[in-house]
Amino acid sequence: LDTSQISSIESSSEPFFSIDWDGAIVNENGIQFECFPKLDKGVLYHLNIDKLIACQQADFYPEEILFSFPEKAKPGDIVINELLFNAYTGANDFIEIYNRSAHFIDLLKWRILEMENGFVTEDASVSSDRLLIAPNEILAFSKEKEELPFYYQKVNEKQLRTIPDLPNFPDEEAVVQLLSEDFVVIDSLHYNSSMHFSLLEDQNGVSLERIHPDRPSNEASTWVSASESVDFATPGYQNSHYWNGAESRAKIEVEPLVFTPNNDGEKDLLHIHFNLNEGGWQSNILIYNDRGMIVKDLRSNYWIENRGSVEWDGMANNNELASVGIYIVYFEIFNAKGEQFTFKKVCVLGNSN
């Protein structure tokens, strides 16, 4: 329903508060209204829209809306979740963000910056009106949000917003920063085109997706090309390569047992999960074939966190896709105390056809 067509609303709430609907302000971001008494921070409110009358008498079904008093964001509360920096000819780039915090955040006066060589080359205001983003909510921004469903099938149109002066992100490399109203850097991504799936014949129209919101923004393994099965982007929708972050009970585990790196959105990556008792470990992670030859050096003397994952996209050290077959993941950890442990896990690179 176009909120600009609303003429009358009846509602109820829990905890109770009254709303001055006559003084409400309607815009493309929703409806702004004043509450009595004033809302308390940290309280989740339930607003039930019981009856709504629109100028054009559009059908409306009762709906419950959950919201809370917005709180200031800290770095990492909101992260860049997907980025299209090489749009199709004649189309526009887009950027998607995700609220990984436990509270509502107001994006009023936030900014998106594009930087090259340490200097700001373009920047844009996210919103000049109040724009709340809920916990676990996704919002995608483009110069023309209406065009995205034309190019991509996995689009959540309710989560799209227009920023007329959104930066035209360079095709090769740049830094994208998300700044709060206080000019605090909430998230920053230094991207380059080499982060894409190396066997892509054409990067035009292909977005980079974040595997999981808890992964570091500037670690290349956090990002992967969107799947061909979703037309190479998912604006406003869950990423095609999203990994739910479920921890394994074993210290080292791989999944799926059989993976097929063809970028079709199904088992494209081998996830190597590790869960160590404490930090302070360095690691070497190697991939061997069934003849005992090293195929891929995934990590070398890598300062590893105590819990996380590393991905293998099936590429060998010669930058070619490894052959179909059985492989051994060799995972070695060692620390300053002289302690050393090794793990071996079997995986299968399946036929990509």
MOWO-V792995 format. One record per backbone hydrogen bond with DSSP energy under -0.5 kcal/mol. NH is the residue of the N-H (numbers start at 1). CO is the residue of the C=O. E is the energy in kcal/mol with one decimal. If there is no record, write none. Layout:
<<NH	CO	E> <NH	CO	E>>
This chain:
<<3	1	-0.6> <5	2	-2.2> <6	3	-1.3> <7	53	-3.0> <8	53	-1.8> <10	51	-3.0> <12	48	-2.0> <14	46	-2.0> <18	36	-3.2> <20	34	-2.0> <21	19	-1.5> <23	20	-0.8> <24	21	-1.4> <25	32	-3.0> <27	30	-2.7> <30	27	-1.8> <32	25	-3.3> <36	18	-2.2> <43	40	-1.2> <45	43	-0.6> <45	67	-3.2> <46	14	-2.5> <47	45	-0.6> <47	65	-3.1> <48	12	-3.2> <48	46	-0.6> <49	47	-0.6> <49	63	-2.8> <50	10	-1.6> <50	48	-1.0> <51	10	-1.9> <53	8	-3.0> <55	5	-3.8> <57	54	-2.0> <63	49	-1.3> <65	47	-3.2> <67	45	-2.0> <69	40	-0.5> <69	43	-0.5> <71	104	-2.7> <76	186	-2.5> <77	74	-2.7> <79	98	-2.3> <81	96	-3.0> <82	96	-1.4> <83	208	-2.2> <84	94	-2.8> <85	83	-0.6> <91	88	-2.6> <94	84	-1.1> <95	141	-2.0> <96	82	-2.9> <97	139	-3.0> <98	79	-2.2> <99	137	-2.2> <100	77	-2.3> <100	98	-0.9> <101	77	-0.7> <105	133	-1.8> <107	105	-0.5> <107	131	-2.9> <109	127	-2.6> <110	107	-2.1> <111	179	-2.2> <112	124	-2.5> <113	111	-0.5> <113	177	-2.7> <114	122	-3.0> <115	175	-2.8> <116	119	-2.5> <119	116	-1.9> <121	114	-2.7> <122	114	-1.5> <124	112	-1.8> <126	110	-2.9> <127	110	-0.5> <133	105	-2.4> <136	99	-3.0> <137	134	-2.0> <139	97	-2.0> <140	159	-2.7> <141	95	-3.2> <142	161	-1.9> <143	93	-0.6> <147	144	-1.6> <148	145	-1.0> <149	145	-0.5> <150	147	-1.0> <151	147	-0.9> <151	148	-1.0> <152	148	-2.2> <154	230	-0.6> <155	153	-1.4> <156	235	-1.6> <157	155	-0.8> <159	156	-1.9> <160	157	-1.4> <161	140	-2.5> <163	142	-2.4> <166	163	-2.0> <169	167	-1.1> <174	191	-1.6> <175	115	-2.4> <176	189	-2.9> <177	113	-2.2> <178	187	-2.8> <179	111	-2.9> <179	177	-0.6> <180	184	-2.3> <183	180	-2.1> <186	178	-2.9> <186	184	-0.8> <187	178	-1.2> <189	176	-2.8> <191	174	-1.9> <191	189	-0.8> <193	172	-2.4> <195	192	-1.9> <196	193	-1.6> <200	197	-1.9> <205	86	-3.9> <206	203	-2.0> <207	205	-0.5> <207	232	-2.6> <208	83	-2.8> <209	207	-0.5> <209	224	-3.2> <210	81	-2.3> <211	222	-2.9> <215	212	-1.6> <219	216	-1.2> <220	218	-0.6> <222	219	-2.5> <223	220	-1.7> <224	209	-1.9> <226	207	-2.4> <228	263	-2.9> <230	227	-1.1> <231	228	-1.8> <232	227	-2.4> <233	230	-0.8> <237	234	-2.0> <242	239	-1.5> <243	211	-2.6> <253	273	-2.1> <255	271	-2.1> <259	257	-0.5> <259	348	-2.4> <260	267	-2.6> <262	260	-2.2> <267	265	-0.6> <270	312	-2.5> <271	255	-3.3> <271	269	-0.6> <272	270	-0.6> <272	310	-3.0> <273	253	-2.8> <273	271	-0.7> <274	308	-2.4> <275	251	-2.2> <276	306	-3.8> <281	304	-0.6> <282	334	-3.2> <283	302	-1.7> <284	332	-2.2> <285	299	-2.0> <286	284	-0.5> <286	330	-2.6> <287	296	-2.5> <288	286	-0.5> <288	328	-2.8> <289	293	-2.3> <290	326	-0.7> <292	289	-1.9> <295	287	-3.5> <296	287	-1.4> <298	285	-1.9> <298	296	-0.9> <299	285	-1.7> <302	283	-2.6> <304	281	-2.1> <304	302	-0.8> <308	274	-2.3> <310	272	-1.9> <312	270	-2.0> <316	320	-3.1> <317	295	-2.6> <319	316	-1.8> <322	314	-3.1> <325	349	-1.8> <327	347	-2.9> <328	288	-2.6> <329	345	-3.6> <330	286	-3.1> <330	328	-0.7> <331	329	-0.6> <331	343	-2.9> <332	284	-2.9> <332	330	-0.6> <333	341	-2.8> <334	282	-2.1> <335	339	-1.6> <338	335	-1.6> <341	333	-2.5> <343	331	-2.3> <345	329	-1.9> <347	327	-2.5> <348	257	-2.6> <349	325	-2.7> <350	259	-2.7> <350	348	-0.8>>
